[in-house]
């Protein structure tokens, strides 16, 4: 298995991200639009 080439620019939102993910309803497709609905609009949040 190859290592991923993406990495996080910042780790300050990791706790908020997982808390929002736990509280959210599962989407049909996990996408950038779903992240925006969870109020993670920064391009730095996309690798999450």
Protein Blocks (a to p, Z undefined) as FASTA:
>chain_A
ZZdfbdcfbfklmmmmmmmmmmpccdfbdcfklmmmnopabfklmmZZ
